[in-house]
């Protein structure tokens, strides 16, 4: 993740979340019109996916603005976990919609539903693919600069949407060429992929809410940074977690027992600065142990 200042992070979080809401609104409108004229169940699957993307984007938009609020008396570690709560809601939306799509697809298979105006649907899906690619580009930049969990979850929605749109494009073209059953079968495949994506969002959101440790590679990087500071004898009881964009790092610093309190404090300050150089948004607590 690139090191950026807080103002830059805030801009990209707000910009990416707003772009997501706008894109979802446009896609819902055009897909609803196309589904009304075609009756395609795979297009309905893509429409439902876009509706969920829109709901998730609105939730993210609200959650991100709340998570960016500074720490206060009641929330001294900030409001970053609002992003994780938004992720749980997104996962629930996806699971429910997956079941809905499977039921509708099976019904269409039984009734041998005939698709109409297939090429209108094709045009709408091509437009949807281009719009989604544009949004994913914005989200990729925002994730690279901020590491936001909420934007990552939202981006996963739209990556699924991109794949489902491609699948719907294939289904509509096959239907136009005389194989309408492909429409419902591909809709079932889209539903399965949506549920699979929900698992990743659910796992990451629960891990953050349960204060899961940062990855081992990150923990080893922190230890390496600490041990490179002159005067540090060792480190133990390193505890880490994440709240929104903020890594929370707590540790016991081993220092020579003959040091004065002032000298020990100066070394601790250097450790703090060294960690912040690599993790500029971190919340760090250091306890000094004489050895």
JOFEN-V759598 format. One record per backbone hydrogen bond with DSSP energy under -1.0 kcal/mol. CO is the residue of the C=O (numbers start at 1). NH is the residue of the N-H. E is the energy in kcal/mol with one decimal. If there is no record, write none. Layout:
BEGIN
[[CO	NH	E] [CO	NH	E]]
END
This chain:
BEGIN
[[5	9	-2.1] [6	10	-2.6] [7	11	-2.2] [8	12	-2.2] [9	13	-2.3] [10	14	-2.4] [11	15	-2.9] [12	16	-2.5] [13	17	-2.0] [14	18	-2.2] [15	19	-2.5] [16	20	-1.8] [17	21	-1.8] [18	22	-2.3] [19	23	-2.5] [20	24	-2.3] [21	25	-2.0] [22	26	-2.0] [23	27	-2.4] [24	28	-2.5] [25	29	-1.8] [26	30	-2.2] [27	31	-2.4] [28	32	-2.1] [29	33	-1.8] [30	34	-2.1] [31	35	-2.9] [32	36	-2.0] [33	37	-1.4] [34	38	-2.1] [35	39	-2.7] [38	116	-2.1] [40	44	-1.8] [41	45	-2.2] [42	46	-2.0] [43	47	-2.4] [44	48	-3.1] [45	49	-2.3] [46	50	-2.1] [47	51	-2.5] [48	52	-2.5] [49	53	-2.4] [50	54	-2.6] [51	55	-2.6] [52	56	-3.1] [53	57	-2.7] [54	58	-2.3] [55	59	-2.5] [56	60	-2.8] [57	61	-2.7] [58	62	-2.4] [59	63	-3.2] [60	64	-3.4] [61	65	-1.5] [62	66	-2.0] [63	67	-3.0] [64	68	-1.6] [66	69	-1.4] [75	72	-1.2] [75	78	-1.8] [79	82	-1.8] [80	83	-1.7] [81	85	-1.9] [82	86	-1.9] [83	87	-1.7] [84	88	-1.7] [85	89	-1.8] [86	90	-2.2] [87	91	-2.2] [88	92	-1.9] [89	93	-2.2] [90	94	-2.2] [91	95	-2.2] [92	96	-2.2] [93	97	-2.4] [94	98	-2.2] [95	99	-1.6] [96	100	-2.0] [97	101	-2.4] [98	102	-1.9] [99	103	-2.1] [100	104	-2.0] [101	105	-2.6] [102	106	-2.4] [103	107	-1.9] [104	108	-2.0] [105	109	-2.0] [106	110	-2.0] [107	111	-1.9] [108	113	-1.6] [117	121	-1.4] [118	122	-2.0] [119	123	-2.0] [120	124	-2.0] [121	125	-2.4] [122	126	-2.3] [123	127	-2.0] [124	128	-2.4] [125	129	-2.5] [126	130	-2.0] [127	131	-2.4] [128	132	-2.5] [129	133	-2.3] [130	134	-1.8] [131	135	-2.0] [132	136	-2.7] [133	137	-1.7] [134	138	-1.5] [135	139	-2.7] [136	140	-2.6] [137	141	-1.7] [138	142	-2.1] [139	143	-2.8] [140	144	-2.2] [141	145	-1.8] [142	146	-2.3] [143	147	-2.2] [144	2	-1.8] [148	152	-1.8] [149	153	-2.5] [150	154	-2.4] [151	155	-2.8] [152	156	-2.0] [153	157	-1.6] [154	158	-1.7] [155	159	-2.1] [156	160	-2.3] [157	161	-2.2] [158	162	-2.2] [159	163	-2.1] [160	164	-2.9] [161	165	-2.5] [162	166	-1.8] [163	167	-2.3] [164	168	-2.7] [165	169	-2.3] [166	170	-1.9] [167	171	-2.3] [168	172	-2.8] [169	173	-1.9] [170	174	-2.4] [171	175	-2.3] [172	176	-2.2] [173	177	-1.2] [174	179	-2.4] [175	178	-1.6] [179	182	-1.2] [180	183	-1.4] [181	185	-1.9] [182	186	-2.5] [183	187	-1.6] [184	188	-1.9] [185	189	-1.7] [186	190	-2.4] [187	191	-2.2] [188	192	-2.1] [189	193	-2.0] [190	194	-2.3] [191	195	-2.2] [192	196	-2.0] [193	197	-2.2] [194	198	-1.8] [195	199	-1.3] [197	201	-1.7] [198	202	-2.9] [199	203	-2.5] [200	204	-2.3] [201	205	-2.5] [202	206	-2.5] [203	207	-2.3] [204	208	-2.0] [205	209	-2.3] [206	210	-2.2] [207	212	-3.1] [208	211	-1.4] [215	219	-2.2] [216	220	-2.7] [217	221	-1.8] [218	222	-2.2] [219	223	-2.3] [220	224	-2.3] [221	225	-2.2] [222	226	-2.3] [223	227	-2.5] [224	228	-1.0] [226	229	-1.6] [229	232	-1.7] [234	254	-2.9] [236	252	-2.5] [239	250	-3.0] [241	248	-3.1] [243	246	-2.2] [246	243	-2.8] [247	283	-2.8] [248	241	-1.6] [249	285	-2.6] [250	239	-3.3] [251	287	-2.5] [252	236	-2.1] [253	289	-3.6] [254	233	-2.9] [254	234	-1.1] [255	291	-2.6] [256	259	-1.7] [260	264	-2.6] [261	265	-2.2] [262	266	-1.9] [263	267	-1.9] [264	268	-2.1] [265	269	-2.2] [266	270	-1.8] [267	271	-2.1] [268	272	-2.6] [269	273	-2.4] [270	274	-2.3] [271	275	-2.3] [272	276	-2.3] [273	277	-1.5] [275	278	-1.0] [275	279	-2.7] [279	282	-2.1] [283	249	-2.8] [285	251	-1.9] [287	253	-3.6] [289	255	-2.7]]
END
